[in-house]
């Protein structure tokens, strides 16, 4: 990872301005963006939705949509001025010198073409290779992105590959013409944590083997910290801070960067030890004209000069600049939301019990013989990758999916499997918050109507305004239609709706994964805070382990329908834990990657077929700690480690502690 | 600020059909999202009012609607007045489109004939939309066995050859305005049910419908208050398309003598009657045929405009 400062930059963007024509008016999206990427360097562009980071990626390749226009500025890649290129020259430039990888690999590949042929096509187009030569080069490419059995894999179609494999193929295609610059636009956002870790490894390998420069666009600070040498923070179309990854992410100077860093739960953070600071408000819409700093309205440190004139870049050191008048103001950001007294949950009575719950679709077991208890006032985190059955489990409890077998008990009373059979009181007691903020509320209804109806049907004494106040919605928002709300506000309404009848258990299915990190923080702190006014238990489902670790009192880990580990949050996150949990934990992107380098566990084996009757441990095929044939032939037993923590594994907890702590130290 | 479907669509379209590049839905500022519904409605109105397709279609349809309602005010002669001494007269200043075999004024009969079409087609369409939407809602909302039962029944209905059944049913029950309307409505229910079923199927998987179920709303409430308002656009578009077909079907039935009986000036009926005299007085045949054609084209143009605006 060289940061040779004297080398001429490979990519040089100077004062780039991009505008979209919206309703006949020019609407600036990027303003005076300047950045450099040197050969072999990795630059991270960080920004939330609407910051213009994707627009930046597209303008570099001149892939802007029809209504987008580069109004001024220069983009130089090597010796080529991209803004002046003809169409034909652009086509040559794309691929030969610059390549881009998009977020969703699945739709970047042609579903009707074998993946080997798709890569070979790149060789045919950009090099002189043809026929068999191109095909064998394609296989080599697949090998270089560390795909197993590349000859065999080249003959497969995209739908036969997993999401992670598809993304590798797309990266292989991008690298095929040996570009000098590789642009990665949210390359892992759609992937599971362990797969994301694999892609991060791959990017590291690529960087060590070639001199390809990388421009990584992401909202994920942990990912950027792991891959990039330098970071550029984008806010509302402006670069607000630039510098090395370590400096910017560990000692941020711009209030926005500081707020952003403070709003994400870091690895190991728990609600008892740390506040999450949401950033109040929302970024100005792109057509809003401001005189001063774009962030001033939300900035706790803003003073009158911030509103009067936009601050210039202030150099803080070699390659480190901040667009803020008060960057030297180290005063702590004031808390913007009321804090929480972090009640320690003692062992309270069980409110919800699942006994041997199983769900099979034809021959596929989605949830396998799962037993679980949720205690009163507890936040129970349910983690697992896609396909683990965690959402199905929540929907079974909610009554939206009927289990094939098993029993659900609410305070010892049997809960009917079908929603329509559940008495009103049970419906009131079990409520759910859904993942997508855009479909969770009826677009034809007002917030007031939704809350009013929920109060009426779920029967409680609360009023609409009282409910709205609890989820921090103001009067104007209550009266508005749901389509006028932002994603975070919609999730607040959804949470308010679930709390209308003072529920006993609230199931939250990835309630923050579609939200920006700063908004995510406000929802998480709302959930923490609402425990003061409610006795409800939460079942919080997430694929984001840092978030679950932050929020949950106890955690259950699922793998392919099996519950493999359950226990107090701190216990689950420390050795001994199930080998799968171990892999998940090691895959969490850490902001402080440089100082706390943890060797990551790679899951290499194939996923087992989803058939129902299979002896042995479901994780055996990928388990890095597999001890022998017993893992394949016998279902692992539950092993207690005390404090209610149990692990489903053939390896004894003491042996697990040994191997796992040996690795950690 | 003028009209725009959504800010996001315009600000971040996909270049060359590539993938979405923003994670999740935008957390865009409240004021950018503000007025989206209203803006959406204004966008539809603006698209419609600037669409030549929709405007020309609407003008034609409105013309015939006016004629159908007020034909008694605009006809130059009594459409039923028989004048055997002036049969087969070519167009003249007294009879602008000439006279037919019984000496009746062709123009008056064409204008008066609009009434039956304008009664049968919309009535049949409305009936078909009501029952089709109901079936589609029920099938899509409940899913499972209900869905299978309803949709297979609808498939059976679709497989029946329309005209043969029409000949049978109207032959047995006798032809009346009401029977024709009901028959056309029954023929159109399957298509509408399928369209609605498709849209409802997408909606019921959304959180808001599941939230309604979880708070114990009855199926009927969920269907009508939660789902129905979100599937009105496809229903409206489907209804306009069906309207065009309904005009056509009504004319076909009349042409086959299964619709209204003489001396009704109904267009299909008149075409059927006058085709025997095509060599003597083509105007008596052509006038209702052209009227029918313009009306169907008008309805279809309007439907096309609507479909584009709702996309």
Interface residues (C-beta under 8 A of the other chain):
Chain A: X20 X22 X23 X24 X27 X29 X48 X49 X50 X54 X55 X57 X58 X63 X64 X65 X66 X67 X102 X103 X104 X106 X107 X108 X185 X186 X189 X219 X282 X283 X284 X285 X286 X287 X288 X398 X399 X400 X419 X422 X424 X427 X430 X431 X432 X434 X435 X436 X437 X438 X439 X440 X441 X442 X443 X444 X453 X454 X457 X458 X481 X483 X484 X485 X486 X487 X488 X489 X494 X497 X498 X500 X501 X513 X514 X515 X516 X519
Chain B: X1 X2 X3 X4 X7 X10 X11 X12 X13 X14 X15 X16 X18 X19 X20 X21 X22 X23 X24 X25 X26 X27 X28 X29 X30 X31 X32 X33 X34 X35 X36 X37 X206 X207 X208 X210 X211 X213 X214 X215 X216 X217 X226 X229 X230
